[in-house]
Amino acid sequence: IAVCIWYNPELSIGILEQKGWTSAFFQVWFKQLPHFKYDFNNQRVMFGLVSLLRMNEQQIPETIYNSMPLIIKEMVKLSTKILELREKDQSEIKEQDEEAVDEDQEKREMVKTMKQVQNLKNGTLNTQDNDDYDDDDDEDDEDFEEENDWLHGGESNYLYDSPFEEIDEILFLSCLLYTSDAADDL
């Protein structure tokens, strides 16, 4: 529903108003916000809420208009949550990169040791560092297994392509607030 509100807030809110669901919808929506764990979900909610601010004042139903302080408060909390999730994701990515480097080093050391053992068995001792480890062999890499995670409901959504991915929702909110403040100054 958040994407519907973002796409056409007047129509979406009009339908909610027509059915008498506006107040109940927003109560349930705000109650469920703490349960959204991923940036993906929070991003869509933010776009929907910001779109409410883009509506003309005359088109906003009284139930929403009276709830604007709560809506803005929820947007602030949501912005904070989004930034925390992004920071957490960045630190996890950094840790994974460091672990991958460590694993590659361990593989190289193991290959080198195995070659030395094989050379000892064959009666030849090769003291040169013959590193034939194939860095381009990605068949066993976990990166390629992530596709299966996505197909089976895993957390990896990197294959999902959406126009929302091109827009930062916090900057979107900031620009809207800046332009509305500038319009008020006129």
N, C-alpha and C positions, 0 to 999 in steps of 0.2 A: 504494500500500500504506500510505503514511503516513496517508491519510484513513481507510482501513479501521481502522488501529490507533487513530486518534483516536475514531472512531465506536464501536468495540467492541474495546478492547484485549484483553480476555480471550479472545474468540472468535478474533481475528486471530492472536494469539500462540499460542493453542491449536492452530490449523491449522498454523502454522509448526513448532511442536514435534512435532505428529503426523506430519508429513512428514519431520522431521529436517532442516529447512532453517533453523532459527533462527540458528545461529552463522554459516553461510555468508551468509544474508541480511544480517545486520548488518555483516559484514565488507565486503560489496560496497556496501552503503548508505553506510557511513562513507567508503569509498574514493571514492565518486561525489559526495559533498557539495561538494568544491571546484569541481565542474563546474556546479553550479546557479548561474546568473548573475542570476536575477531574484528580486525580493522575493516574487513569487507562489509560486514553487517552494519557496523557503526557509521561507515561512510554513507551508506544509503539512507540511514535514518537522518543523518545530518543534512543531506541534500533535501530531503522532504521537509524538515523543519525550517531550513533556510528559505525554502520556496514559499512558506507561509508568510514570511516577512516581505516577500516580493509582491504580494497581492495588494491591490488597491484597498485603502481603508474601508471604502463603501462596500466592497465585496466580501470582507471578512465577517463571518457570522458573529453574533454577540457572544456566544459561548467561547469562541476562540479569542476574540478581542479581549474579553475579560481575563483570559488565561495567558495573555502575552507575557507577563512577568515570569510565570512558571515556565513557559516555552523557552524564553531566553535563558533562564537559569539552567534548564536541561541542556541547552546548546552549549553553555559554558562547561558543564560537567562532562558532556560528551566530547567536547574539544580536548579537555584535559585527559580523558580516558584514551582518546585516539593518539595523542602525543605519547602517552605512557606505553601504549601497545607498540607504537613504532620504535620507541627507544628500546623496548624489550626485544623486538624482532631484530633490530640492528645488532644488539649485543649477542643474541643467539647466532646470527649469521657470522659474526666475527669469531665466536667460539668454534663454530663448525669449520670455518676456514682454517683456523689454527689446528684443529684436530685432523683435518684432511692432510695438511702439510706434515704433521707428525706421522700419520699412517703411511704416507708416501715414503718418508725417510725410513720407517721401519721395514717397508717392503724392499727398498733398495738394499738395506743392510742384510736382510734375510737372503735375498738373491745372491749378494756378494759372498755371504758365508756359505751358502749351498754350493756355489761354484768352487770355492776354496776346498770344501770337503770333497767334492767330486774330483778335483785336481789331485788331492792327496790320495784318493782311492786309485786313481789312474797312475799314480807314481810320478806325476809331474807337479811341480810347484811353480805356479805362475804368480810372480810377485807384482805384475803390472795390474793396475786397476782397470780391469776390463768390464765396464758397466754396460752390459747389453740389455739392461732393464728397459722394457718398452713403455715409455711414458704415454704413447698414443693409444695404448690398448685400454679402451674405455668400456669394454663389454661387461666387466665385472664391477664397474663403478656404481655406487649407490645413486648417483645423480640420475642414471637412466632408469632406475627402479621407481623413482618418484612418479613417473607417468602412471604406473599401476596404482599408487596411492591415490592419485586424483580420481582415477576411474572407479575406485572402490570406496570412495567417500573419505579419503584421507584429508589431512589438513592442507596439503599442497594444492593451491589453486592457480599455479603459474600458467596453466594452459588457458585459463579463462580470459577472454578478451572483451573489454567493455569500454564504451566511451567514458565511463566514470573514472577509469584508470588514468585518463589524461588530465583530470581536473583534481586539484587539491581542495577538499571540502572546507578546510579551515581558511585557506586563502579566499575561497568563494564567499564564505561568511564575512571575512574581513573586508573584502571589496564591496559587498552589499551594504555593510554598516557604514563604510566610508562614503559611498555614493549617497546613501540616505541622509547622512549627516551633512554632506555638502549641499544636498537639495534643501534641507531644512534651513541652512544658512542663507539661501536665496530668498 
